[in-house]
């Protein structure tokens, strides 16, 4: 009997000990739970719920939609590299991938939807983004005899073995994203994966592939021979010869093309673009031969293709006249929705013509460094009924940044402000500027006076606008929403209905309107678009140490503002005595014994 009770006590202590270990080693417990034999595969026969199992009647599309929430990164079908892909901050892609693989083993009807999600968009991650990584790293160090193993390279090797042994799985792969360092260190494994995927659309390639490096020759040959459905390709300086191979119609399905510092003639460039019927996005960076002449129509070469997105950076030969000529064709004008101009030959006054020609533009980005202000001649406002997002990044040269001189960029932001106040951009919803004072300039714009006729151009907002500002020395954007005004149809002497904030100074006759309470104001800005709160009554007014004794610190002056009388003269004293009866103490600079209003505030915020 004693032995039995002793065993029960030991079992109870063992139970509490296991619970304490579970709480301390949460990552290890999570690993054991996820890889134990009991939870590794879920068997429906071991659990018999009451009622009908409704999951058996779900169609495959609904099951696939549900499984996407188990592993969110499998729906990433963008043409962005692995390090730039949009992944949730609170998720672990490797753990989510393991859970999705377990779901594929749960039901026969769930197998195909889960496998399609697993192998359509593949992402190789280097580490776990959870505490499980520490446990796995310690286990690998204990088992390894030749130093630390390259984990992403090992995962890529296992993936290559799986794809080369199963053609059905290899035919599903469309996106393959690999860490940056693994692309260079595991070129052999990457080549083996590419050779087994005939439907591949996008793959992360090493930098040497884009520069024409000879070490990537085998990888390039496999990609040309086995993957005709490539949708994005990049060519940097040194790959001019491989860029010309596109004219031989190798990759006809290319949609996104990035070119950087290539030295090719405009005729060759037009011939290559003409051989890509599905291209809709073009990025050109620092190409000196990319000029306005490339947009001209010529019977010898094909037209410049219609694009949905056009990104130009460092192309000083492109001006507003060339872009207007490109947008002159109807198919081009209707296709272009995103335009980015960074340090090009396009001047700010030419934006009005570009916006007028681009009738379907939704996103416009202009980045420029200016040295001179805009001319004094009146400019037409920027007008567009389709523009929704505007990045207006105008910065002065370095000589104006750390000086007190008037920056030439101020005139460019004044031009933008006048365009916004004239309601020339009615569809605009987001605005990015490098001027922190632009929101205040819009909110505190002078209202239209009541005596102005109807011919006067209306000023003010008619739609809500989200403004993101960033100073020249700032690194993060500051967000401030701007709401439309309610109108200024009041006349003088009446209170406005809303819109622009006004002061609450009283203008009543006599001294009753100018008490301490009446001198409060709501137009004191706080620097970020709001207004300072009115101080409470318990905050004392800053004063000198002698003011509490009834003796003035400053010598009294009897001269009225604007008068020519000398302080202390007989005329000044007579005027002061006539304007306000003085007490005995006031002649000595004190407060005197005049009775004050007990209900009035003693706080003076503006003196």
Secondary structure by P-SEA (a helix, b strand, c coil): caaaaaaaaaaaaaaaaaaaaaaaaaaaaaaaaacccccccccccccccccccccccccaaaaaaaacccccccccccccccccccccccccaaaaaaaaaaaaaccccaaaaaaaaaccbbbbbccccccaaaaaaaaaaaaccccccaaaaaaaaaaaaaaaacaaaaaaccbbbbcaaaaaacaaaaaaaaaacccccbbbbccccccccccaaaaaaaaacccccccbbbbccccccccccccccccccccbbbbccccccaaaaaaaaaacccccbbbbccccccccccccccccccccccccbbbbcccccccaaaaaaaaccaaaaacccbbbbccccccccaaaaaaaaaccccbbbbbbccccccccccccccccccccccccccccccccccccccccaaaaaaaaaaaaaacccccccbbbbcccaaaaaaaaccccccccccccccccccbbbbbbbbcccccbbbbbbbbbbccccccccccccccbbbbccccccccccccccccccccccccccccccccccccccccccccccccccccccccccccccccccaaaaaaaaaacccccccccccccccccccccccccccc
